[in-house]
Amino acid sequence: MNYSHWLLYHSYYRWIVLIAMLIQIVWVYINHRNKTTFELKHYQWLVLFCMVYNIQLVLGWMLYLTSPISNVFWDDLPANLKNRQLRFFGLEHMSMMTLGIILMNTLTFLVKKKVGTSAFTYLWKRYIFIYIIILASVPWSFSPLTSRPNFR
């Protein structure tokens, strides 16, 4: 597969990820507010959500590795760090999204030890932080710094 295929898959799959994030944050908030006890079935749902995010991470890395933008960025790093578009797609987007998914996976792994407790409060506070990292790193169509179309 080539760059244009990975770009298409990554671009459209992000909508599945964003919908999953919205569902997950509402679900965690409702359970946090209701002081629901965290059970094994809840953990399994978190693993399912993580699988959705991990697929997007793999698509993103495949896109990054075949991207002419990232290749140009790394060809002259000192000069390209001054170019907002190249820096965003060559470094910032990839780094922050990878960090967000690593944090998401780590949180999911750690929360398994909290089965039987009120772990939704623990999750709620941390998911907000992780979601801010992820949402701030999306190249939204309305962003004046890294504007990209919502649909390709």
C-alpha positions in Angstrom: 0.0 0.0 0.0 1.1 3.5 -0.6 0.8 6.9 1.1 -2.6 7.8 -0.4 -4.2 4.6 0.8 -2.9 5.0 4.4 -4.0 8.7 4.4 -7.5 7.7 3.3 -7.8 4.9 5.9 -6.3 7.0 8.7 -8.5 10.0 7.8 -11.8 8.1 7.8 -11.1 5.8 10.7 -10.5 8.9 12.9 -14.3 9.4 12.9 -14.7 6.0 14.4 -12.1 6.9 17.0 -13.8 10.2 17.8 -17.2 8.6 18.2 -15.6 5.9 20.4 -13.9 8.6 22.5 -17.2 10.4 22.9 -19.1 7.2 23.9 -16.3 6.3 26.3 -16.0 9.6 28.1 -19.8 9.8 28.5 -19.9 6.2 29.8 -17.1 6.9 32.3 -18.6 10.2 33.4 -22.0 8.6 34.0 -20.5 5.7 36.0 -18.3 8.2 37.9 -21.3 10.4 38.8 -23.3 7.3 39.8 -20.4 6.0 41.9 -20.7 2.6 40.0 -18.4 -0.1 41.2 -15.8 -1.0 38.6 -16.3 -4.6 37.5 -14.5 -7.0 35.1 -17.1 -6.4 32.4 -16.2 -2.6 32.6 -12.5 -3.5 32.2 -13.3 -5.6 29.1 -15.1 -2.6 27.6 -12.0 -0.4 28.2 -9.9 -3.0 26.4 -12.3 -2.9 23.4 -12.0 0.9 23.3 -8.2 0.6 23.4 -8.3 -1.8 20.5 -10.1 0.8 18.4 -7.5 3.4 19.4 -4.6 1.1 18.7 -5.8 0.3 15.2 -5.8 4.1 14.5 -2.2 4.3 16.0 -1.0 1.6 13.6 -2.7 3.2 10.7 -1.1 6.5 11.7 2.4 5.0 11.9 2.0 3.3 8.6 0.9 6.7 7.1 3.9 8.4 8.9 6.4 5.9 7.6 5.2 6.3 4.0 4.5 10.1 4.1 6.5 12.5 1.9 5.8 15.1 4.5 7.6 13.3 7.3 10.5 12.4 4.9 10.9 16.1 4.0 10.8 17.0 7.7 13.6 14.7 8.6 15.8 15.7 5.6 16.6 19.1 7.1 15.5 19.0 10.7 16.9 22.3 12.0 15.3 24.3 9.1 12.1 22.4 9.1 11.5 22.9 12.8 10.7 26.5 11.9 8.0 25.4 9.4 4.7 25.1 11.3 3.1 22.6 8.9 6.2 20.3 8.6 6.8 20.4 12.3 3.2 19.6 13.1 3.0 16.5 10.8 6.7 15.5 11.1 6.9 15.7 14.9 4.1 17.0 17.0 1.1 15.1 15.7 2.9 11.8 15.7 4.5 12.3 19.1 1.4 13.5 20.9 -0.9 10.9 19.4 1.5 8.1 20.3 1.8 9.6 23.8 -2.0 9.7 24.1 -2.4 6.1 23.1 0.4 4.9 25.3 -1.2 6.7 28.2 -4.5 5.2 27.3 -3.1 1.7 27.2 -1.2 2.2 30.4 -4.3 3.5 32.2 -6.3 0.5 30.9 -3.6 -1.9 32.2 -3.4 -0.2 35.6 -7.2 0.0 36.2 -7.5 -3.8 36.0 -6.1 -3.8 39.6 -9.0 -1.6 40.6 -11.8 -4.1 39.9 -14.2 -3.9 42.8 -13.5 -0.3 43.6 -14.9 3.0 42.5 -12.3 3.2 39.7 -14.5 5.4 37.5 -13.4 8.5 39.4 -9.8 7.5 38.8 -10.5 7.0 35.1 -12.6 10.2 34.7 -9.7 12.5 35.9 -7.1 10.8 33.8 -9.2 10.4 30.6 -9.9 14.1 30.5 -6.1 14.8 30.4 -5.5 12.1 27.8 -8.4 13.4 25.6 -7.1 16.9 25.7 -3.7 15.7 24.4 -5.4 13.7 21.6 -8.0 16.4 20.6 -5.4 19.2 20.6 -3.2 17.1 18.2 -5.9 16.5 15.6 -5.4 18.5 12.4 -8.9 20.0 12.4 -10.3 21.7 9.3 -11.0 24.9 11.3 -7.4 25.2 12.7 -5.5 28.1 11.2 -2.2 26.4 12.0 -2.7 22.9 10.5 -5.9 23.0 8.5 -6.8 19.7 6.8 -10.1 18.6 5.3 -12.4 16.6 7.6 -13.1 14.2 4.7 -10.7 13.2 1.9 
